[in-house]
């Protein structure tokens, strides 16, 4: 596995995230971050997954 710790280059960053499995107490999520260049090309620069606790709004 290759790990690159340099900053992502590009015009801007775009993040796409979604819920894999919603639940009443815990939801499982994933996200991908893309570096977008000046001509619109997208390059995947980060991925994440996590478990999110569901709480009541205050």
Backbone as a ProteinNet text record, in pm:
[ID]
protein_1_A
[PRIMARY]
XXXXXXXXXXXXXXXXXXXXXXXXXXXXXXXXXXXXXXXXXXXXXXXXXXXXXXXXXX
[TERTIARY]
84.3	0	88.4	56.1	132.5	57.1	123.9	64.3	140.1	68.7	128.7	81.9	174.3	138.2	152.3	171.1	176.9	36.6	29.4	-99.3	-158.2	-289.2	-356.4	-347.3	-304.9	-295.4	-418.1	-452.1	-566.1	-627.5	-726.8	-798.3	-884.6	-949	-1036.3	-1050.1	-1109.1	-1139.8	-1291	-1335.2	-1476	-1489.4	-1590.2	-1613.9	-1751.7	-1757.6	-1883.3	-1894.3	-2008	-2026.2	-2164.9	-2177.6	-2305.4	-2316.8	-2439	-2467.7	-2480.4	-2399.9	-2402.5	-2517.2	-2529.5	-2633.7	-2686.4	-2805.7	-2862.9	-2918.7	-2912.2	-2966.9	-3023.8	-3095.1	-3153.1	-3048	-2943.5	-2839.9	-2706.1	-2673	-2545	-2569	-2505.3	-2509	-2366.9	-2351	-2220	-2209.5	-2098.2	-2081.8	-1950.4	-1944.7	-1821.3	-1812	-1689.2	-1667.6	-1544.3	-1544.4	-1429.7	-1403.1	-1276.1	-1236.3	-1156.6	-1193.7	-1129.2	-1062.7	-942.6	-878.4	-922.8	-973.4	-1023.2	-929.2	-879.8	-787.2	-859.2	-783	-840	-920.5	-886	-960.8	-1074.4	-1098.4	-1211.2	-1179.5	-1055.5	-1020.7	-1023	-1072.4	-1084.6	-989.2	-921.9	-830.1	-864.3	-889.5	-921.2	-797.9	-813.6	-699.5	-719.8	-843.4	-867.5	-998	-1000.7	-1121.3	-1135.4	-1259.2	-1283.3	-1409.1	-1412.4	-1534.6	-1544.5	-1666.3	-1682	-1819.9	-1828.7	-1956	-1994.9	-2115.6	-2164.4	-2275.8	-2262.7	-2367.8	-2482.7	-2603.2	-2722.4	-2772.6	-2786.2	-2831.2	-2951.6	-3022.3	-3135.9	-3087.6	-3158.3	-3125.4	-3163.6	-3085.3	-3113.5	-3195.7
-117.8	0	123.5	218.6	342.1	454.8	527	641	765.9	864.2	989	1099.7	1166.5	1267.8	1410.5	1426.7	1561.6	1620.4	1752.8	1820.4	1793.3	1795.4	1772.5	1898.1	1883.8	1997.5	2007.3	2127.4	2147.4	2283.6	2315	2441.3	2446.4	2332.4	2324.6	2178.3	2156.5	2022.4	2003	1882.6	1846.2	1720.7	1718.9	1603	1545.8	1414.8	1342.6	1247.3	1249.1	1163.8	1101	983.8	914.6	825.2	792	702.4	561.5	468.7	329.1	254.3	272.8	203.8	298.6	354.6	442.1	359.6	414	346.2	445.1	396.3	485	539	460.8	504.7	531.3	454.8	469.1	456.8	544.4	536.1	517.3	435.1	409.8	490.1	562.9	657.8	636.5	690.4	693.1	826.5	867.6	993	980.3	1056	1064.6	1211.9	1250.2	1387.5	1386.4	1477	1487.3	1623	1625	1749.2	1773.4	1892.5	1926.7	2028.9	1997.8	2086.3	2194.4	2284.4	2396.8	2352.2	2237.4	2188.2	2094.6	2078.9	1998.7	1853.7	1810.5	1671.6	1651.9	1537.1	1505.5	1391.6	1406.5	1303	1272.4	1144.8	1103.3	1123.2	1199.7	1228.2	1179.8	1145.4	1096.5	1017.9	917.1	838.9	823.4	817.9	800	717.5	645.2	576.6	591.8	592.4	612.4	573.4	564	538	666.6	714.6	840.2	813.4	870.1	857.2	950	899.1	978.4	1034.4	1168.2	1233	1321.3	1359.3	1449.7	1593.8	1672.9	1815.5	1885.8	1983.6	2057.5	2179.7
0	0	0	-87.9	-99.7	-29.7	57.8	126.6	85.6	29.9	-15.2	78.5	146.6	244.4	192.2	62.3	5	-3.4	-8.5	-24.3	-161.9	-170.7	-298.6	-383.4	-507.7	-597.5	-685.5	-725.9	-813.8	-791.7	-871.9	-863	-737	-705.7	-588.2	-546.5	-429.6	-381	-380.6	-416.4	-409.7	-325	-239.7	-154	-184.5	-198.6	-214	-96.4	-28.4	89.1	84.3	143.9	144.5	267.4	299.4	410.9	355.1	407.6	363.6	430.6	561.2	637.6	745	723.2	825.7	940.9	1058.9	1175.7	1274.7	1375.3	1475.3	1571.2	1599.3	1693.2	1625.9	1521.3	1450.6	1300.5	1223	1076.8	1025.6	923.6	864.3	735.5	720	610.9	535.3	413.6	334.9	264.8	230.7	158	68.9	-39.1	-128.9	-157.1	-159	-188.6	-318.6	-408.3	-539.1	-553.8	-612.8	-654.9	-798.5	-825.8	-958.9	-1021.1	-1139.8	-1209.4	-1287.8	-1349	-1423.3	-1545.1	-1603.3	-1719.8	-1678.8	-1546.6	-1499.2	-1466.4	-1491.5	-1458.7	-1307.1	-1264.2	-1121.6	-1086.6	-971.5	-924.3	-779	-749.3	-613.4	-525.3	-415.1	-328	-184.5	-147	-10.9	-6.6	80.3	106.4	256.9	303.4	446.5	466.8	576.2	619.2	770.1	817.7	961.1	1009.5	1140.2	1207.3	1279.3	1253.4	1309.4	1408.8	1528.8	1630.6	1594.6	1603.3	1576.8	1708.9	1715.2	1839.2	1809	1912	1897.4	1886.2	1805.6	1794.9	1924.7	1962.6	2087.1	2060.6
[MASK]
++++++++++++++++++++++++++++++++++++++++++++++++++++++++++

